[in-house]
Amino acid sequence: MRKELREMIHSCRVPCIIVTHDLRDVACIGDQACLLEKGKITLTGSTQDVM
């Protein structure tokens, strides 16, 4: 399911924000990621850098 969602998002060619607590979603779907802690951005970058 994650792969299909990623393909659909990419085919639409529009920005998309996905909020998740599941790191598998981040790794499979995202190109970029932000890590929030207590409401503040603590890390941002490629999914591999953030993971």
PDB file of N, H, CA, C and O in Angstrom:
ATOM      1  N   MET A   1       0.814  -1.197   0.000  1.00  0.00           N
ATOM      2  CA  MET A   1       0.000   0.000   0.000  1.00  0.00           C
ATOM      3  C   MET A   1       0.858   1.262   0.000  1.00  0.00           C
ATOM      4  O   MET A   1       0.531   2.234  -0.682  1.00  0.00           O
ATOM      5  N   ARG A   2       1.950   1.253   0.758  1.00  0.00           N
ATOM      6  H   ARG A   2       2.215   0.463   1.312  1.00  0.00           H
ATOM      7  CA  ARG A   2       2.814   2.439   0.800  1.00  0.00           C
ATOM      8  C   ARG A   2       3.387   2.756  -0.575  1.00  0.00           C
ATOM      9  O   ARG A   2       3.462   3.916  -0.980  1.00  0.00           O
ATOM     10  N   LYS A   3       3.790   1.702  -1.288  1.00  0.00           N
ATOM     11  H   LYS A   3       3.729   0.760  -0.960  1.00  0.00           H
ATOM     12  CA  LYS A   3       4.382   1.897  -2.613  1.00  0.00           C
ATOM     13  C   LYS A   3       3.368   2.537  -3.563  1.00  0.00           C
ATOM     14  O   LYS A   3       3.711   3.438  -4.329  1.00  0.00           O
ATOM     15  N   GLU A   4       2.122   2.069  -3.511  1.00  0.00           N
ATOM     16  H   GLU A   4       1.844   1.337  -2.889  1.00  0.00           H
ATOM     17  CA  GLU A   4       1.086   2.623  -4.374  1.00  0.00           C
ATOM     18  C   GLU A   4       0.820   4.085  -4.035  1.00  0.00           C
ATOM     19  O   GLU A   4       0.629   4.909  -4.929  1.00  0.00           O
ATOM     20  N   LEU A   5       0.808   4.405  -2.746  1.00  0.00           N
ATOM     21  H   LEU A   5       0.963   3.736  -2.020  1.00  0.00           H
ATOM     22  CA  LEU A   5       0.594   5.789  -2.330  1.00  0.00           C
ATOM     23  C   LEU A   5       1.733   6.675  -2.815  1.00  0.00           C
ATOM     24  O   LEU A   5       1.497   7.775  -3.315  1.00  0.00           O
ATOM     25  N   ARG A   6       2.961   6.204  -2.670  1.00  0.00           N
ATOM     26  H   ARG A   6       3.154   5.311  -2.264  1.00  0.00           H
ATOM     27  CA  ARG A   6       4.115   6.976  -3.152  1.00  0.00           C
ATOM     28  C   ARG A   6       4.008   7.233  -4.656  1.00  0.00           C
ATOM     29  O   ARG A   6       4.246   8.350  -5.115  1.00  0.00           O
ATOM     30  N   GLU A   7       3.654   6.206  -5.416  1.00  0.00           N
ATOM     31  H   GLU A   7       3.461   5.298  -5.043  1.00  0.00           H
ATOM     32  CA  GLU A   7       3.531   6.350  -6.866  1.00  0.00           C
ATOM     33  C   GLU A   7       2.416   7.329  -7.231  1.00  0.00           C
ATOM     34  O   GLU A   7       2.572   8.122  -8.161  1.00  0.00           O
ATOM     35  N   MET A   8       1.301   7.284  -6.515  1.00  0.00           N
ATOM     36  H   MET A   8       1.174   6.640  -5.760  1.00  0.00           H
ATOM     37  CA  MET A   8       0.193   8.190  -6.789  1.00  0.00           C
ATOM     38  C   MET A   8       0.592   9.639  -6.503  1.00  0.00           C
ATOM     39  O   MET A   8       0.282  10.536  -7.287  1.00  0.00           O
ATOM     40  N   ILE A   9       1.271   9.863  -5.393  1.00  0.00           N
ATOM     41  H   ILE A   9       1.522   9.134  -4.756  1.00  0.00           H
ATOM     42  CA  ILE A   9       1.714  11.213  -5.039  1.00  0.00           C
ATOM     43  C   ILE A   9       2.677  11.740  -6.102  1.00  0.00           C
ATOM     44  O   ILE A   9       2.546  12.879  -6.550  1.00  0.00           O
ATOM     45  N   HIS A  10       3.632  10.923  -6.500  1.00  0.00           N
ATOM     46  H   HIS A  10       3.739   9.998  -6.136  1.00  0.00           H
ATOM     47  CA  HIS A  10       4.619  11.351  -7.505  1.00  0.00           C
ATOM     48  C   HIS A  10       3.970  11.602  -8.860  1.00  0.00           C
ATOM     49  O   HIS A  10       4.360  12.530  -9.569  1.00  0.00           O
ATOM     50  N   SER A  11       2.989  10.788  -9.226  1.00  0.00           N
ATOM     51  H   SER A  11       2.672  10.034  -8.650  1.00  0.00           H
ATOM     52  CA  SER A  11       2.349  10.968 -10.531  1.00  0.00           C
ATOM     53  C   SER A  11       1.530  12.255 -10.596  1.00  0.00           C
ATOM     54  O   SER A  11       1.361  12.824 -11.674  1.00  0.00           O
ATOM     55  N   CYS A  12       1.018  12.721  -9.452  1.00  0.00           N
ATOM     56  H   CYS A  12       1.154  12.258  -8.576  1.00  0.00           H
ATOM     57  CA  CYS A  12       0.239  13.965  -9.412  1.00  0.00           C
ATOM     58  C   CYS A  12       1.129  15.204  -9.492  1.00  0.00           C
ATOM     59  O   CYS A  12       0.667  16.287  -9.850  1.00  0.00           O
ATOM     60  N   ARG A  13       2.399  15.037  -9.157  1.00  0.00           N
ATOM     61  H   ARG A  13       2.774  14.157  -8.865  1.00  0.00           H
ATOM     62  CA  ARG A  13       3.379  16.125  -9.226  1.00  0.00           C
ATOM     63  C   ARG A  13       2.947  17.359  -8.429  1.00  0.00           C
ATOM     64  O   ARG A  13       3.108  18.491  -8.887  1.00  0.00           O
ATOM     65  N   VAL A  14       2.400  17.130  -7.236  1.00  0.00           N
ATOM     66  H   VAL A  14       2.270  16.211  -6.864  1.00  0.00           H
ATOM     67  CA  VAL A  14       2.040  18.216  -6.332  1.00  0.00           C
ATOM     68  C   VAL A  14       2.676  17.937  -4.973  1.00  0.00           C
ATOM     69  O   VAL A  14       2.858  16.777  -4.602  1.00  0.00           O
ATOM     70  N   PRO A  15       3.010  18.974  -4.237  1.00  0.00           N
ATOM     71  CA  PRO A  15       3.558  18.759  -2.891  1.00  0.00           C
ATOM     72  C   PRO A  15       2.525  18.075  -2.000  1.00  0.00           C
ATOM     73  O   PRO A  15       1.323  18.295  -2.145  1.00  0.00           O
ATOM     74  N   CYS A  16       3.000  17.258  -1.095  1.00  0.00           N
ATOM     75  H   CYS A  16       3.977  17.079  -0.978  1.00  0.00           H
ATOM     76  CA  CYS A  16       2.117  16.530  -0.193  1.00  0.00           C
ATOM     77  C   CYS A  16       2.776  16.447   1.182  1.00  0.00           C
ATOM     78  O   CYS A  16       3.963  16.140   1.294  1.00  0.00           O
ATOM     79  N   ILE A  17       2.007  16.718   2.208  1.00  0.00           N
ATOM     80  H   ILE A  17       1.042  16.967   2.117  1.00  0.00           H
ATOM     81  CA  ILE A  17       2.509  16.594   3.575  1.00  0.00           C
ATOM     82  C   ILE A  17       1.785  15.430   4.233  1.00  0.00           C
ATOM     83  O   ILE A  17       0.555  15.386   4.265  1.00  0.00           O
ATOM     84  N   ILE A  18       2.553  14.498   4.750  1.00  0.00           N
ATOM     85  H   ILE A  18       3.552  14.534   4.724  1.00  0.00           H
ATOM     86  CA  ILE A  18       2.000  13.342   5.444  1.00  0.00           C
ATOM     87  C   ILE A  18       2.522  13.381   6.874  1.00  0.00           C
ATOM     88  O   ILE A  18       3.727  13.490   7.102  1.00  0.00           O
ATOM     89  N   VAL A  19       1.624  13.292   7.816  1.00  0.00           N
ATOM     90  H   VAL A  19       0.646  13.204   7.631  1.00  0.00           H
ATOM     91  CA  VAL A  19       1.990  13.270   9.228  1.00  0.00           C
ATOM     92  C   VAL A  19       1.848  11.829   9.710  1.00  0.00           C
ATOM     93  O   VAL A  19       0.789  11.220   9.562  1.00  0.00           O
ATOM     94  N   THR A  20       2.913  11.291  10.284  1.00  0.00           N
ATOM     95  H   THR A  20       3.774  11.786  10.405  1.00  0.00           H
ATOM     96  CA  THR A  20       2.881   9.901  10.735  1.00  0.00           C
ATOM     97  C   THR A  20       3.818   9.706  11.918  1.00  0.00           C
ATOM     98  O   THR A  20       4.756  10.474  12.132  1.00  0.00           O
ATOM     99  N   HIS A  21       3.539   8.666  12.669  1.00  0.00           N
ATOM    100  H   HIS A  21       2.778   8.042  12.496  1.00  0.00           H
ATOM    101  CA  HIS A  21       4.443   8.246  13.743  1.00  0.00           C
ATOM    102  C   HIS A  21       5.159   6.963  13.343  1.00  0.00           C
ATOM    103  O   HIS A  21       5.962   6.427  14.108  1.00  0.00           O
ATOM    104  N   ASP A  22       4.867   6.474  12.143  1.00  0.00           N
ATOM    105  H   ASP A  22       4.215   6.909  11.522  1.00  0.00           H
ATOM    106  CA  ASP A  22       5.399   5.204  11.667  1.00  0.00           C
ATOM    107  C   ASP A  22       6.629   5.457  10.788  1.00  0.00           C
ATOM    108  O   ASP A  22       6.517   6.005   9.692  1.00  0.00           O
ATOM    109  N   LEU A  23       7.783   5.057  11.275  1.00  0.00           N
ATOM    110  H   LEU A  23       7.874   4.611  12.166  1.00  0.00           H
ATOM    111  CA  LEU A  23       9.024   5.284  10.527  1.00  0.00           C
ATOM    112  C   LEU A  23       9.061   4.510   9.216  1.00  0.00           C
ATOM    113  O   LEU A  23       9.772   4.904   8.291  1.00  0.00           O
ATOM    114  N   ARG A  24       8.307   3.413   9.118  1.00  0.00           N
ATOM    115  H   ARG A  24       7.730   3.093   9.869  1.00  0.00           H
ATOM    116  CA  ARG A  24       8.230   2.681   7.851  1.00  0.00           C
ATOM    117  C   ARG A  24       7.563   3.544   6.782  1.00  0.00           C
ATOM    118  O   ARG A  24       7.959   3.510   5.617  1.00  0.00           O
ATOM    119  N   ASP A  25       6.540   4.326   7.183  1.00  0.00           N
ATOM    120  H   ASP A  25       6.218   4.353   8.129  1.00  0.00           H
ATOM    121  CA  ASP A  25       5.895   5.246   6.240  1.00  0.00           C
ATOM    122  C   ASP A  25       6.893   6.281   5.744  1.00  0.00           C
ATOM    123  O   ASP A  25       6.960   6.576   4.551  1.00  0.00           O
ATOM    124  N   VAL A  26       7.660   6.823   6.667  1.00  0.00           N
ATOM    125  H   VAL A  26       7.605   6.583   7.637  1.00  0.00           H
ATOM    126  CA  VAL A  26       8.652   7.840   6.306  1.00  0.00           C
ATOM    127  C   VAL A  26       9.646   7.265   5.299  1.00  0.00           C
ATOM    128  O   VAL A  26       9.941   7.892   4.282  1.00  0.00           O
ATOM    129  N   ALA A  27      10.151   6.087   5.585  1.00  0.00           N
ATOM    130  H   ALA A  27       9.911   5.577   6.411  1.00  0.00           H
ATOM    131  CA  ALA A  27      11.159   5.465   4.717  1.00  0.00           C
ATOM    132  C   ALA A  27      10.601   5.108   3.346  1.00  0.00           C
ATOM    133  O   ALA A  27      11.313   5.214   2.347  1.00  0.00           O
ATOM    134  N   CYS A  28       9.346   4.689   3.279  1.00  0.00           N
ATOM    135  H   CYS A  28       8.767   4.603   4.091  1.00  0.00           H
ATOM    136  CA  CYS A  28       8.766   4.212   2.020  1.00  0.00           C
ATOM    137  C   CYS A  28       8.152   5.315   1.171  1.00  0.00           C
ATOM    138  O   CYS A  28       8.207   5.256  -0.057  1.00  0.00           O
ATOM    139  N   ILE A  29       7.572   6.312   1.810  1.00  0.00           N
ATOM    140  H   ILE A  29       7.527   6.360   2.808  1.00  0.00           H
ATOM    141  CA  ILE A  29       6.782   7.297   1.071  1.00  0.00           C
ATOM    142  C   ILE A  29       7.537   8.598   0.834  1.00  0.00           C
ATOM    143  O   ILE A  29       7.451   9.173  -0.251  1.00  0.00           O
ATOM    144  N   GLY A  30       8.263   9.061   1.819  1.00  0.00           N
ATOM    145  H   GLY A  30       8.333   8.594   2.701  1.00  0.00           H
ATOM    146  CA  GLY A  30       8.811  10.407   1.768  1.00  0.00           C
ATOM    147  C   GLY A  30      10.100  10.567   0.987  1.00  0.00           C
ATOM    148  O   GLY A  30      10.888   9.632   0.847  1.00  0.00           O
ATOM    149  N   ASP A  31      10.294  11.779   0.482  1.00  0.00           N
ATOM    150  H   ASP A  31       9.654  12.538   0.596  1.00  0.00           H
ATOM    151  CA  ASP A  31      11.569  12.197  -0.102  1.00  0.00           C
ATOM    152  C   ASP A  31      12.330  13.050   0.914  1.00  0.00           C
ATOM    153  O   ASP A  31      13.554  12.976   1.023  1.00  0.00           O
ATOM    154  N   GLN A  32      11.578  13.853   1.644  1.00  0.00           N
ATOM    155  H   GLN A  32      10.584  13.913   1.555  1.00  0.00           H
ATOM    156  CA  GLN A  32      12.113  14.729   2.680  1.00  0.00           C
ATOM    157  C   GLN A  32      11.337  14.466   3.966  1.00  0.00           C
ATOM    158  O   GLN A  32      10.185  14.033   3.922  1.00  0.00           O
ATOM    159  N   ALA A  33      11.964  14.727   5.111  1.00  0.00           N
ATOM    160  H   ALA A  33      12.900  15.079   5.148  1.00  0.00           H
ATOM    161  CA  ALA A  33      11.292  14.492   6.384  1.00  0.00           C
ATOM    162  C   ALA A  33      11.701  15.551   7.395  1.00  0.00           C
ATOM    163  O   ALA A  33      12.795  16.111   7.324  1.00  0.00           O
ATOM    164  N   CYS A  34      10.810  15.812   8.332  1.00  0.00           N
ATOM    165  H   CYS A  34       9.922  15.357   8.390  1.00  0.00           H
ATOM    166  CA  CYS A  34      11.082  16.681   9.473  1.00  0.00           C
ATOM    167  C   CYS A  34      10.775  15.892  10.736  1.00  0.00           C
ATOM    168  O   CYS A  34       9.775  15.177  10.800  1.00  0.00           O
ATOM    169  N   LEU A  35      11.612  16.019  11.714  1.00  0.00           N
ATOM    170  H   LEU A  35      12.425  16.599  11.662  1.00  0.00           H
ATOM    171  CA  LEU A  35      11.389  15.403  13.011  1.00  0.00           C
ATOM    172  C   LEU A  35      10.949  16.488  13.979  1.00  0.00           C
ATOM    173  O   LEU A  35      11.643  17.488  14.167  1.00  0.00           O
ATOM    174  N   LEU A  36       9.799  16.282  14.587  1.00  0.00           N
ATOM    175  H   LEU A  36       9.235  15.470  14.434  1.00  0.00           H
ATOM    176  CA  LEU A  36       9.282  17.243  15.563  1.00  0.00           C
ATOM    177  C   LEU A  36       9.432  16.667  16.964  1.00  0.00           C
ATOM    178  O   LEU A  36       9.151  15.491  17.194  1.00  0.00           O
ATOM    179  N   GLU A  37       9.870  17.492  17.884  1.00  0.00           N
ATOM    180  H   GLU A  37      10.098  18.448  17.697  1.00  0.00           H
ATOM    181  CA  GLU A  37       9.927  17.124  19.291  1.00  0.00           C
ATOM    182  C   GLU A  37       9.338  18.271  20.093  1.00  0.00           C
ATOM    183  O   GLU A  37       9.824  19.401  20.043  1.00  0.00           O
ATOM    184  N   LYS A  38       8.285  17.960  20.832  1.00  0.00           N
ATOM    185  H   LYS A  38       7.891  17.042  20.873  1.00  0.00           H
ATOM    186  CA  LYS A  38       7.588  18.952  21.646  1.00  0.00           C
ATOM    187  C   LYS A  38       7.165  20.162  20.821  1.00  0.00           C
ATOM    188  O   LYS A  38       7.247  21.301  21.279  1.00  0.00           O
ATOM    189  N   GLY A  39       6.706  19.896  19.585  1.00  0.00           N
ATOM    190  H   GLY A  39       6.639  18.970  19.213  1.00  0.00           H
ATOM    191  CA  GLY A  39       6.195  20.950  18.721  1.00  0.00           C
ATOM    192  C   GLY A  39       7.244  21.769  17.992  1.00  0.00           C
ATOM    193  O   GLY A  39       6.897  22.734  17.312  1.00  0.00           O
ATOM    194  N   LYS A  40       8.500  21.418  18.111  1.00  0.00           N
ATOM    195  H   LYS A  40       8.782  20.634  18.664  1.00  0.00           H
ATOM    196  CA  LYS A  40       9.586  22.146  17.442  1.00  0.00           C
ATOM    197  C   LYS A  40      10.301  21.231  16.454  1.00  0.00           C
ATOM    198  O   LYS A  40      10.512  20.051  16.735  1.00  0.00           O
ATOM    199  N   ILE A  41      10.675  21.777  15.295  1.00  0.00           N
ATOM    200  H   ILE A  41      10.504  22.736  15.067  1.00  0.00           H
ATOM    201  CA  ILE A  41      11.445  21.014  14.318  1.00  0.00           C
ATOM    202  C   ILE A  41      12.866  20.865  14.848  1.00  0.00           C
ATOM    203  O   ILE A  41      13.559  21.852  15.097  1.00  0.00           O
ATOM    204  N   THR A  42      13.288  19.610  15.017  1.00  0.00           N
ATOM    205  H   THR A  42      12.725  18.808  14.815  1.00  0.00           H
ATOM    206  CA  THR A  42      14.634  19.360  15.533  1.00  0.00           C
ATOM    207  C   THR A  42      15.579  18.822  14.462  1.00  0.00           C
ATOM    208  O   THR A  42      16.799  18.883  14.614  1.00  0.00           O
ATOM    209  N   LEU A  43      15.006  18.293  13.371  1.00  0.00           N
ATOM    210  H   LEU A  43      14.015  18.244  13.247  1.00  0.00           H
ATOM    211  CA  LEU A  43      15.838  17.735  12.306  1.00  0.00           C
ATOM    212  C   LEU A  43      15.043  17.744  11.026  1.00  0.00           C
ATOM    213  O   LEU A  43      13.852  17.433  11.023  1.00  0.00           O
ATOM    214  N   THR A  44      15.698  18.101   9.934  1.00  0.00           N
ATOM    215  H   THR A  44      16.666  18.354   9.937  1.00  0.00           H
ATOM    216  CA  THR A  44      15.048  18.089   8.617  1.00  0.00           C
ATOM    217  C   THR A  44      16.077  17.701   7.569  1.00  0.00           C
ATOM    218  O   THR A  44      17.263  18.002   7.705  1.00  0.00           O
ATOM    219  N   GLY A  45      15.617  17.035   6.532  1.00  0.00           N
ATOM    220  H   GLY A  45      14.654  16.790   6.422  1.00  0.00           H
ATOM    221  CA  GLY A  45      16.503  16.613   5.449  1.00  0.00           C
ATOM    222  C   GLY A  45      15.907  15.479   4.670  1.00  0.00           C
ATOM    223  O   GLY A  45      14.699  15.246   4.725  1.00  0.00           O
ATOM    224  N   SER A  46      16.744  14.767   3.943  1.00  0.00           N
ATOM    225  H   SER A  46      17.725  14.957   3.899  1.00  0.00           H
ATOM    226  CA  SER A  46      16.257  13.607   3.202  1.00  0.00           C
ATOM    227  C   SER A  46      15.784  12.552   4.201  1.00  0.00           C
ATOM    228  O   SER A  46      16.183  12.563   5.365  1.00  0.00           O
ATOM    229  N   THR A  47      14.940  11.653   3.739  1.00  0.00           N
ATOM    230  H   THR A  47      14.616  11.643   2.793  1.00  0.00           H
ATOM    231  CA  THR A  47      14.448  10.615   4.656  1.00  0.00           C
ATOM    232  C   THR A  47      15.594   9.797   5.230  1.00  0.00           C
ATOM    233  O   THR A  47      15.564   9.430   6.405  1.00  0.00           O
ATOM    234  N   GLN A  48      16.599   9.507   4.420  1.00  0.00           N
ATOM    235  H   GLN A  48      16.623   9.805   3.466  1.00  0.00           H
ATOM    236  CA  GLN A  48      17.733   8.726   4.919  1.00  0.00           C
ATOM    237  C   GLN A  48      18.515   9.500   5.968  1.00  0.00           C
ATOM    238  O   GLN A  48      18.963   8.913   6.953  1.00  0.00           O
ATOM    239  N   ASP A  49      18.691  10.817   5.781  1.00  0.00           N
ATOM    240  H   ASP A  49      18.327  11.294   4.981  1.00  0.00           H
ATOM    241  CA  ASP A  49      19.411  11.627   6.770  1.00  0.00           C
ATOM    242  C   ASP A  49      18.647  11.687   8.084  1.00  0.00           C
ATOM    243  O   ASP A  49      19.247  11.597   9.155  1.00  0.00           O
ATOM    244  N   VAL A  50      17.341  11.837   8.012  1.00  0.00           N
ATOM    245  H   VAL A  50      16.854  11.910   7.141  1.00  0.00           H
ATOM    246  CA  VAL A  50      16.532  11.945   9.227  1.00  0.00           C
ATOM    247  C   VAL A  50      16.425  10.597   9.941  1.00  0.00           C
ATOM    248  O   VAL A  50      16.401  10.540  11.170  1.00  0.00           O
ATOM    249  N   MET A  51      16.361   9.515   9.164  1.00  0.00           N
ATOM    250  H   MET A  51      16.381   9.561   8.166  1.00  0.00           H
ATOM    251  CA  MET A  51      16.271   8.191   9.773  1.00  0.00           C
ATOM    252  C   MET A  51      17.567   7.882  10.489  1.00  0.00           C
ATOM    253  O   MET A  51      17.707   6.809  11.075  1.00  0.00           O
TER     254      MET A  51
END
